[in-house]
Amino acid sequence: MQYRKTIKLKNGKSCIIRNGAVQDAPAVLENFILTHGQTDFLATYPEENRFTLEQEEAFLKRKEEHAREVELVAEVDGVITGTAGVDCISNAEKMRHRGSFGISVDRAWWGLGIGRALTEACTECAKAAGFSQLELDVVAANTAALRLYESVGFVEYGRNPRGFRSREKGWQELVLMRLALAE
Ligand SMILES: CC(C)(COP(=O)(O)OP(=O)(O)OC[C@H]1O[C@@H](n2cnc3c(N)ncnc32)[C@H](O)[C@@H]1OP(=O)(O)O)[C@@H](O)C(=O)NCCC(=O)NCCS
C-alpha cells in the first residue's frame, strides 16, 4: 500500500510518514535493532533480528506493492525515527477481516507525536485496505502505548498473564486489544 503525509511534531519539526522504500532498508534495519534494545516491551531482542539487508529490501518492496499490508516509516530531518505496520493475520476467508498492528519509535524521539502519527496512519491504511478489525498485544506495564491505543479507540478484549518471558522481568502480562474499523 502507498501512504504519505507530512505532520508537525511537538518540537516544531516536520515529520514525513511514508512507506519504507527499498533504499530505506539500511536505516530501517538499524532502527529495528536500536529500538528493540531500548525497551523491554517489544516481542524480540535485537540479536533475534533475522533479516539481512537484502531481506529487508525485499520486505519493504513487498509491503509497498502489497494490496493490504503496509510498512511505514517516520522521517525527520532525513532520519528514520520509527516504524509501524499493518499485516494480514490470515488470508483465510473467515479471518481476512483481521489485521495486526505493530510500532516502535526511537526512544530519543518519544513524546513528540511520532507514535500517534504512525498509529493514526496505520489505522487509516487498515481501513482503506478493507480490514474491519485491527489487533495488537501490548505489555500491561507499557503505559504510554496503552494510553496511545486507547486514545485512538482500541479496546481490551482479554489478557495473557504469561505472554512474554523477559530476561530481566520474568513473566510479562499482555493486554489483547482490538479496534473496530467497520461493522
Ligand atoms: C509507545 C510509543 C510507540 C509511543 O510513541 P511516541 O512517539 O512517544 O508517542 P506520542 O508522542 O505520539 O504520544 C502519543 C500518546 O502516547 C501516550 N504517551 C506517550 N508518552 C507517554 C508517557 N510517558 N506516559 C503516558 N502516556 C504517554 C499519550 O497518550 C500520548 O498522547 P498525546 O498525543 O495526547 O500526548 C513509543 O513509546 C515506543 O516506541 N515504545 C517502545 C516500543 C513499544 O512499546 N511499542 C509498542 C509495543 S505494543
The ligand as a Gaussian input file, in Angstrom:
#p B3LYP/6-31G(d) Opt

LIG

0 1
 C        4.589000       3.587000      22.573000
 C        5.352000       4.506000      21.621000
 C        5.166000       3.998000      20.193000
 C        4.794000       5.938000      21.726000
 O        5.475000       6.738000      20.785000
 P        5.673000       8.317000      20.992000
 O        6.207000       8.862000      19.740000
 O        6.418000       8.582000      22.236000
 O        4.138000       8.735000      21.174000
 P        3.494000      10.201000      21.045000
 O        4.495000      11.234000      21.412000
 O        2.835000      10.322000      19.728000
 O        2.372000      10.143000      22.168000
 C        1.118000       9.538000      21.874000
 C        0.360000       9.259000      23.134000
 O        1.023000       8.247000      23.891000
 C        0.804000       8.473000      25.278000
 N        2.085000       8.699000      25.917000
 C        3.270000       8.975000      25.315000
 N        4.236000       9.067000      26.234000
 C        3.659000       8.820000      27.429000
 C        4.134000       8.730000      28.758000
 N        5.410000       8.932000      29.038000
 N        3.250000       8.422000      29.727000
 C        1.939000       8.215000      29.453000
 N        1.433000       8.294000      28.208000
 C        2.285000       8.591000      27.225000
 C       -0.060000       9.686000      25.404000
 O       -1.400000       9.256000      25.441000
 C        0.223000      10.420000      24.094000
 O       -0.882000      11.221000      23.781000
 P       -0.767000      12.760000      23.354000
 O       -0.629000      12.706000      21.849000
 O       -2.056000      13.320000      23.770000
 O        0.423000      13.343000      24.033000
 C        6.858000       4.577000      21.993000
 O        6.971000       4.855000      23.364000
 C        7.632000       3.300000      21.698000
 O        8.066000       3.056000      20.585000
 N        7.851000       2.467000      22.723000
 C        8.699000       1.297000      22.597000
 C        8.113000       0.273000      21.672000
 C        6.726000      -0.114000      22.096000
 O        6.427000      -0.175000      23.262000
 N        5.900000      -0.393000      21.088000
 C        4.550000      -0.818000      21.326000
 C        4.514000      -2.282000      21.502000
 S        2.833000      -2.847000      21.700000

